[in-house]
Amino acid sequence: MKTQHSGRSSFSGKLGFVLSAAGASVGLGNIWRFPYLAAKYGGGIFLLIYILLAVTFGYTMIMAETALGRMTRKSPVGAFAASGKGRWRAFGGWINAVIPILIVPYYSVIGGWVIKYLVGYITGHGSELAQDGYFSSFIANGASVEIVFLLFTLLTLGIIFAGVRNGVERVSRMMMPVLVVLSVIIAAYSVTRPGALEGVKYFLVPNPANFSWMTVVTAMGQMFYSLSIAMGILVTFGSYMKKDVSIEGSTEIFDTLIAMMAGLMIIPAVFSFSGGDPDTLQAGPALMFITIPKVFESMELGSLVGVLFFVLVLFAAVTSSIALTESAVSTFEDELGWSRKKAAAVIGIIMVLLGSLSALGYGPLSGVTVIGMQFLDFFDFLTNSVMMPIAAIATCLLVTSVIGVEKIEEEVTQNGQPFRRKKVFNFMIRTLCPVFAAIILVSSVANALGWISM
């Protein structure tokens, strides 16, 4: 198996890799998606199931993908092909590679929404953001959404053009510590609001009465977003990783802590605002853009908290968007032999074209749907509910049936590096990981077809 790729970019060391990988994971999936799912699917029982999955399923997939990237020094397509030719290997590599190309355009649209709200709080229009109907009228305004989407896209591409060390790593080194500090400050403020302790209890204390099968399925699906599993990102970042850096210094614990901080920022504040009203907790995706501005409006120092919160969300969105884009650029560099600038430029064009469909999907293109979904919702369903579980299954099969678990173990333990949870990895990669991924795939498709309700 080819293990070297001359002239390949790399992270400067362990800190660069860890912060960049953490930045990839700590994105809108944690700050936006995790809290609303936790609120909707049982609070503490959802959190408990998520943590158990993160330290088993999540850990295993992080180790497998990162080791595969470092072993082959390739992005996903090349990493799968390095063990030999075959249709399913090519399919497994390309599905991992295509996922970030499809995610980053609509992700950048949501990043644009964050910019809009941040500018609103900075300019003193927080009360306007909290008004009924503001968000709906904003996303229906095609020109306004397109402008902020393009701003976010340009910000992402500017960082990518700067390279792995000067762009991706440098931005992650700067943004991640700020993100952590802001999350602690906002969470501390949130949990001290009147009535907020009931929200803390709901979020942290498991209540079996809130358990349902969909709690498990939703927690499994959230893990893909939160840990950047099956997106090609970890394979790509692993290929930039030096051999003397421990792979097991992984990000699932840090990522889970940030997700918990996000929950503590949002859920207690919503309880304080609504008194734990079930309808408010069931707000879903609207929680951050409709409910939270109302919560901030009811707070003392609400405008300041709004600025800090949306700066945090923007940083999280940027670190993940550059990871998604980097994975796509790396694939074009490796497989097509393009220069970094050419690859980034082509990805930029794809981002603008596909992202514009999502940006305009609730406005001028609202009458155009795909299987009954707006463009943004369709791309989210296609990537998260269909392609990512398939990509995870392909990775498990590659590791267990082609490369061999022993080869992954050799890669992890190079230079005497530890593999502390080897038994967990061996058991999960051979048995439960592909089963869990298949459950997510079947459940999500069945829900989309109306056979079950999630």
C-alpha positions as CSV (number, residue, x, y, z in Angstrom):
1,M,0.0,0.0,0.0
2,K,1.3,3.3,-1.0
3,T,2.0,5.3,2.1
4,Q,3.7,8.5,1.0
5,H,2.7,11.4,-1.2
6,S,5.5,13.8,-1.9
7,G,5.0,17.5,-1.4
8,R,1.7,17.0,0.5
9,S,0.7,19.7,2.9
10,S,0.7,18.9,6.6
11,F,-0.3,20.3,10.0
12,S,2.6,21.7,12.1
13,G,2.0,19.2,14.9
14,K,-0.4,17.7,17.4
15,L,-2.0,21.0,18.4
16,G,-2.6,22.1,14.8
17,F,-4.3,18.8,14.0
18,V,-6.4,18.6,17.2
19,L,-7.6,22.2,16.9
20,S,-8.4,21.8,13.2
21,A,-10.2,18.5,13.7
22,A,-12.1,20.0,16.7
23,G,-12.9,23.0,14.5
24,A,-14.3,20.7,11.9
25,S,-16.5,19.0,14.5
26,V,-17.6,22.0,16.5
27,G,-19.8,23.7,14.0
28,L,-23.5,24.4,13.4
29,G,-24.1,20.7,14.2
30,N,-23.1,21.4,17.8
31,I,-24.2,24.9,18.4
32,W,-27.4,24.9,16.4
33,R,-28.6,21.3,15.8
34,F,-27.6,19.5,19.0
35,P,-29.5,21.8,21.4
36,Y,-32.8,21.7,19.5
37,L,-32.6,17.9,19.1
38,A,-31.8,17.5,22.8
39,A,-34.7,19.8,23.7
40,K,-37.1,17.9,21.4
41,Y,-36.0,14.3,22.2
42,G,-36.0,14.1,25.9
43,G,-33.2,16.3,27.3
44,G,-31.1,14.3,29.7
45,I,-31.9,10.9,28.2
46,F,-30.9,12.2,24.8
47,L,-27.6,13.5,26.2
48,L,-26.9,10.2,28.0
49,I,-27.4,8.2,24.8
50,Y,-25.4,10.6,22.7
51,I,-22.4,10.4,25.1
52,L,-22.5,6.6,25.1
53,L,-22.6,6.6,21.3
54,A,-19.9,9.3,21.0
55,V,-17.3,7.3,23.1
56,T,-18.0,4.1,21.3
57,F,-19.4,4.5,17.8
58,G,-18.0,8.0,17.3
59,Y,-14.6,7.2,18.7
60,T,-14.3,4.1,16.5
61,M,-15.2,6.0,13.3
62,I,-12.8,8.9,14.1
63,M,-9.9,6.4,14.7
64,A,-10.7,4.4,11.5
65,E,-11.0,7.5,9.2
66,T,-8.0,9.4,10.6
67,A,-5.7,6.3,10.5
68,L,-6.9,5.5,7.0
69,G,-5.9,9.1,5.9
70,R,-2.5,9.0,7.6
71,M,-1.7,5.5,6.4
72,T,-2.4,6.4,2.7
73,R,-1.5,10.1,2.7
74,K,-4.6,10.5,0.4
75,S,-8.0,12.1,0.5
76,P,-11.0,9.8,0.5
77,V,-11.0,8.5,-3.1
78,G,-7.3,7.7,-3.1
79,A,-7.4,6.3,0.4
80,F,-10.1,3.7,-0.7
81,A,-8.3,3.0,-3.9
82,A,-4.9,2.5,-2.2
83,S,-5.8,-1.0,-1.1
84,G,-6.6,-2.1,-4.7
85,K,-9.1,-1.6,-7.5
86,G,-12.8,-2.5,-7.3
87,R,-16.2,-0.9,-8.0
88,W,-17.3,-0.8,-4.4
89,R,-14.0,0.7,-3.3
90,A,-14.3,3.5,-5.9
91,F,-17.9,4.0,-4.8
92,G,-16.9,4.2,-1.1
93,G,-14.2,6.7,-1.8
94,W,-16.3,8.9,-4.0
95,I,-19.3,9.0,-1.8
96,N,-17.0,10.2,1.1
97,A,-15.6,12.8,-1.2
98,V,-18.8,14.1,-2.7
99,I,-20.6,14.5,0.7
100,P,-18.6,17.7,1.7
101,I,-19.1,19.1,-1.8
102,L,-22.8,18.9,-1.3
103,I,-22.9,20.0,2.3
104,V,-20.8,23.1,2.2
105,P,-23.1,25.1,-0.2
106,Y,-26.2,24.9,2.0
107,Y,-24.1,25.0,5.2
108,S,-22.8,28.4,3.9
109,V,-26.4,29.6,3.4
110,I,-27.0,29.0,7.1
111,G,-23.6,30.6,7.8
112,G,-25.0,33.6,6.0
113,W,-28.1,33.7,8.2
114,V,-25.7,33.8,11.2
115,I,-23.9,36.8,9.7
116,K,-27.3,38.6,9.2
117,Y,-28.2,38.1,12.8
118,L,-24.8,39.1,14.1
119,V,-24.9,42.3,12.2
120,G,-28.4,42.9,13.5
121,Y,-27.2,42.7,17.1
122,I,-24.1,44.7,16.5
123,T,-26.1,47.5,14.9
124,G,-28.7,47.6,17.7
125,H,-31.6,45.9,15.9
126,G,-32.0,43.0,18.4
127,S,-35.6,43.9,19.1
128,E,-36.4,43.7,15.4
129,L,-34.8,40.2,15.2
130,A,-37.1,39.0,18.0
131,Q,-40.3,40.1,16.2
132,D,-42.8,37.5,15.0
133,G,-42.3,36.8,11.3
134,Y,-38.9,38.4,11.0
135,F,-37.0,35.2,10.1
136,S,-39.7,34.0,7.7
137,S,-39.6,37.4,5.9
138,F,-35.8,37.4,5.9
139,I,-35.4,34.0,4.2
140,A,-38.1,34.8,1.7
141,N,-36.1,37.8,0.6
142,G,-33.9,36.2,-2.0
143,A,-31.5,39.2,-2.5
144,S,-30.8,39.6,1.2
145,V,-30.1,35.9,1.8
146,E,-28.0,35.6,-1.3
147,I,-25.8,38.5,-0.3
148,V,-25.0,37.2,3.2
149,F,-24.5,33.7,1.7
150,L,-21.9,35.0,-0.7
151,L,-20.1,36.9,2.1
152,F,-19.8,33.7,4.1
153,T,-18.6,31.8,1.0
154,L,-16.0,34.4,0.3
155,L,-14.7,34.2,3.9
156,T,-14.4,30.4,3.7
157,L,-12.7,30.5,0.3
158,G,-10.2,33.2,1.4
159,I,-9.1,30.9,4.2
160,I,-8.8,27.9,1.9
161,F,-6.7,29.8,-0.6
162,A,-4.2,30.5,2.2
163,G,-3.4,26.8,2.6
164,V,-3.4,24.2,5.3
165,R,-1.0,25.8,7.8
166,N,-1.5,29.5,6.9
167,G,-5.3,29.1,6.4
168,V,-7.0,26.1,8.0
169,E,-4.7,25.6,11.0
170,R,-4.1,29.3,11.7
171,V,-7.8,30.2,11.8
172,S,-8.6,27.1,13.9
173,R,-5.8,28.1,16.4
174,M,-7.3,31.5,16.7
175,M,-11.0,30.7,16.7
176,M,-11.3,27.6,18.8
177,P,-10.0,29.1,22.1
178,V,-12.3,32.2,21.6
179,L,-15.2,29.8,20.9
180,V,-14.6,27.9,24.2
181,V,-14.3,31.1,26.3
182,L,-17.5,32.5,24.8
183,S,-19.4,29.3,25.3
184,V,-18.4,29.2,29.0
185,I,-19.4,32.9,29.5
186,I,-22.8,32.6,27.8
187,A,-23.6,29.2,29.5
188,A,-22.8,30.7,32.9
189,Y,-25.1,33.7,32.2
190,S,-27.8,31.5,30.9
191,V,-28.0,29.0,33.8
192,T,-28.2,31.9,36.3
193,R,-31.4,33.3,34.8
194,P,-34.6,33.0,36.9
195,G,-36.2,29.6,36.3
196,A,-33.2,28.4,34.4
197,L,-32.3,25.6,36.8
198,E,-35.3,23.6,35.7
199,G,-33.8,23.7,32.2
200,V,-30.5,22.6,33.5
201,K,-32.2,19.7,35.2
202,Y,-34.2,18.8,32.1
203,F,-31.0,18.8,30.0
204,L,-28.6,17.0,32.4
205,V,-30.7,14.6,34.4
206,P,-31.9,11.6,32.3
207,N,-35.6,10.9,32.6
208,P,-36.6,7.4,31.3
209,A,-40.1,8.7,30.7
210,N,-38.8,10.8,27.9
211,F,-37.1,7.9,26.1
212,S,-38.3,6.7,22.7
213,W,-36.7,4.7,19.9
214,M,-36.4,8.0,17.9
215,T,-34.2,9.4,20.7
216,V,-31.6,6.7,19.9
217,V,-31.9,7.1,16.1
218,T,-31.8,10.9,16.3
219,A,-28.7,10.8,18.6
220,M,-27.0,8.5,16.2
221,G,-27.8,10.8,13.3
222,Q,-26.6,13.8,15.2
223,M,-23.2,12.2,15.8
224,F,-22.4,12.3,12.1
225,Y,-22.8,16.1,12.2
226,S,-21.2,16.7,15.5
227,L,-18.1,14.5,15.0
228,S,-17.6,15.1,11.2
229,I,-17.9,11.3,10.6
230,A,-18.4,10.0,7.1
231,M,-17.7,13.4,5.4
232,G,-14.2,12.7,4.2
233,I,-12.9,15.4,6.5
234,L,-11.2,13.1,9.0
235,V,-9.6,11.1,6.2
236,T,-8.3,14.3,4.6
237,F,-7.0,15.8,7.9
238,G,-5.5,12.4,8.8
239,S,-3.5,12.6,5.5
240,Y,-2.0,15.9,6.7
241,M,-1.1,14.4,10.1
242,K,2.5,13.7,11.0
243,K,3.5,10.1,11.9
244,D,4.7,11.1,15.4
245,V,1.4,12.6,16.4
246,S,-1.0,10.4,18.4
247,I,-4.2,9.6,16.5
248,E,-5.9,8.6,19.8
249,G,-5.7,12.2,21.0
250,S,-9.1,12.4,19.3
251,T,-11.8,15.0,19.5
252,E,-15.0,13.2,20.5
253,I,-14.6,14.2,24.2
254,F,-13.9,17.8,23.5
255,D,-16.7,17.9,20.9
256,T,-19.2,16.4,23.3
257,L,-18.3,19.0,26.0
258,I,-18.9,21.8,23.5
259,A,-22.2,20.3,22.5
260,M,-23.1,20.2,26.3
261,M,-22.0,23.8,26.6
262,A,-24.3,24.7,23.7
263,G,-27.2,22.9,25.4
264,L,-26.5,24.8,28.6
265,M,-26.4,28.1,26.7
266,I,-29.7,27.5,25.0
267,I,-32.0,25.1,26.9
268,P,-31.9,26.8,30.4
269,A,-32.5,30.2,28.7
270,V,-35.5,28.8,26.8
271,F,-36.9,27.4,30.1
272,S,-36.4,30.7,31.8
273,F,-38.2,32.5,29.0
274,S,-41.1,30.0,28.5
275,G,-41.4,28.2,31.8
276,G,-40.6,25.0,30.1
277,D,-43.4,25.2,27.6
278,P,-43.4,22.0,25.6
279,D,-44.3,23.8,22.3
280,T,-41.2,26.0,22.8
281,L,-39.0,23.0,23.4
282,Q,-40.3,21.4,20.2
283,A,-39.3,24.4,18.1
284,G,-36.7,22.4,16.2
285,P,-34.5,24.2,13.7
286,A,-36.3,27.5,14.4
287,L,-34.9,27.5,18.0
288,M,-31.8,29.5,17.2
289,F,-33.2,32.0,14.7
290,I,-36.7,32.5,16.1
291,T,-36.9,31.5,19.8
292,I,-33.4,32.5,21.0
293,P,-33.8,36.2,19.8
294,K,-37.0,36.3,21.8
295,V,-35.2,34.9,24.8
296,F,-32.4,37.5,24.4
297,E,-35.0,40.3,24.1
298,S,-36.4,39.3,27.5
299,M,-33.0,39.4,29.2
300,E,-31.0,42.1,30.8
301,L,-27.9,42.7,28.6
302,G,-29.8,40.7,25.9
303,S,-28.2,42.7,23.1
304,L,-24.7,42.0,24.4
305,V,-25.4,38.3,24.9
306,G,-26.8,38.3,21.3
307,V,-23.6,39.7,19.9
308,L,-21.4,37.2,21.9
309,F,-23.7,34.3,21.0
310,F,-23.7,34.9,17.2
311,V,-20.0,35.6,17.2
312,L,-19.6,32.2,18.8
313,V,-21.9,30.6,16.2
314,L,-20.1,32.3,13.3
315,F,-16.7,31.1,14.5
316,A,-18.2,27.5,14.8
317,A,-19.7,27.8,11.3
318,V,-16.5,29.0,9.8
319,T,-14.2,26.4,11.3
320,S,-16.5,23.6,10.0
321,S,-17.0,25.2,6.6
322,I,-13.3,25.4,6.0
323,A,-12.9,21.8,7.0
324,L,-15.7,20.7,4.5
325,T,-14.2,22.8,1.8
326,E,-10.6,21.6,2.5
327,S,-11.8,18.0,2.1
328,A,-13.3,18.8,-1.3
329,V,-10.3,20.8,-2.5
330,S,-8.0,18.0,-1.4
331,T,-9.9,15.5,-3.5
332,F,-9.6,17.6,-6.6
333,E,-5.9,18.1,-6.0
334,D,-5.3,14.4,-5.5
335,E,-7.5,12.9,-8.1
336,L,-7.4,15.4,-10.9
337,G,-3.8,16.7,-10.3
338,W,-5.1,20.3,-10.1
339,S,-3.3,23.1,-8.3
340,R,-4.7,24.2,-4.9
341,K,-5.9,27.5,-6.4
342,K,-7.7,25.9,-9.3
343,A,-9.3,23.3,-7.1
344,A,-10.5,26.0,-4.6
345,A,-11.8,28.1,-7.5
346,V,-13.9,25.2,-8.9
347,I,-15.2,24.4,-5.5
348,G,-16.1,28.0,-5.1
349,I,-18.1,27.9,-8.3
350,I,-19.9,24.8,-7.1
351,M,-20.6,26.4,-3.7
352,V,-22.2,29.5,-5.4
353,L,-24.3,27.5,-7.8
354,L,-25.7,24.9,-5.4
355,G,-25.7,27.3,-2.5
356,S,-27.8,29.8,-4.5
357,L,-30.5,27.1,-4.9
358,S,-30.7,26.7,-1.1
359,A,-30.4,30.5,-0.5
360,L,-33.3,31.2,-2.9
361,G,-35.3,28.1,-2.0
362,Y,-37.5,29.8,0.6
363,G,-38.0,32.9,-1.6
364,P,-38.0,33.2,-5.5
365,L,-37.6,29.4,-5.8
366,S,-40.1,28.4,-3.1
367,G,-42.4,26.8,-5.7
368,V,-39.6,24.4,-6.7
369,T,-39.2,21.3,-4.6
370,V,-37.4,17.9,-4.7
371,I,-39.5,15.0,-3.3
372,G,-41.6,17.6,-1.5
373,M,-38.6,19.4,0.1
374,Q,-37.0,22.8,-0.4
375,F,-33.5,22.7,-1.8
376,L,-31.8,23.2,1.6
377,D,-33.9,20.5,3.3
378,F,-33.3,18.1,0.4
379,F,-29.5,18.5,0.4
380,D,-29.5,18.1,4.2
381,F,-31.6,14.9,3.9
382,L,-29.6,13.5,1.0
383,T,-26.2,14.0,2.7
384,N,-27.0,13.4,6.4
385,S,-29.7,10.7,6.2
386,V,-28.7,8.8,3.1
387,M,-25.1,9.3,1.9
388,M,-23.3,9.6,5.3
389,P,-24.6,6.3,6.7
390,I,-23.7,4.6,3.4
391,A,-20.2,6.2,3.6
392,A,-19.8,4.9,7.2
393,I,-20.8,1.4,6.2
394,A,-18.3,1.5,3.3
395,T,-15.5,2.6,5.7
396,C,-16.3,-0.2,8.1
397,L,-16.2,-2.8,5.3
398,L,-12.9,-1.4,4.0
399,V,-11.3,-1.6,7.4
400,T,-12.6,-5.0,8.3
401,S,-12.7,-6.8,5.0
402,V,-9.9,-5.3,2.9
403,I,-7.2,-3.4,4.9
404,G,-7.6,-5.4,8.1
405,V,-8.1,-4.1,11.6
406,E,-4.5,-5.1,12.4
407,K,-3.2,-2.5,9.8
408,I,-5.2,0.2,11.5
409,E,-3.7,-0.9,14.9
410,E,-0.2,-0.7,13.4
411,E,-0.9,2.8,12.1
412,V,-2.3,4.0,15.4
413,T,0.6,2.6,17.5
414,Q,3.4,3.9,15.3
415,N,6.4,5.3,17.3
416,G,5.0,3.8,20.5
417,Q,1.8,5.8,20.4
418,P,-1.1,4.5,22.6
419,F,-4.2,2.7,21.5
420,R,-6.0,2.6,24.9
421,R,-9.5,1.7,23.6
422,K,-8.4,-1.0,21.2
423,K,-10.9,-3.5,22.4
424,V,-13.7,-1.0,22.0
425,F,-12.5,-0.2,18.5
426,N,-12.2,-3.8,17.4
427,F,-15.7,-4.7,18.6
428,M,-17.4,-1.7,17.3
429,I,-15.8,-1.6,13.8
430,R,-16.6,-5.3,13.2
431,T,-20.1,-5.4,14.6
432,L,-22.1,-2.4,15.9
433,C,-20.9,0.5,13.7
434,P,-22.2,-0.9,10.4
435,V,-25.4,-1.9,12.1
436,F,-25.9,1.5,13.7
437,A,-25.3,3.2,10.3
438,A,-27.8,0.9,8.6
439,I,-30.4,1.7,11.3
440,I,-29.9,5.4,10.6
441,L,-30.2,4.9,6.9
442,V,-33.4,2.8,7.0
443,S,-35.1,5.0,9.7
444,S,-34.4,8.2,7.9
445,V,-35.6,7.0,4.5
446,A,-38.7,5.5,6.1
447,N,-39.4,8.8,7.8
448,A,-39.0,10.7,4.6
449,L,-41.4,8.4,2.8
450,G,-43.9,8.9,5.7
451,W,-43.8,5.3,6.9
452,I,-42.7,6.4,10.4
453,S,-42.6,9.7,12.2
454,M,-39.5,11.2,13.7
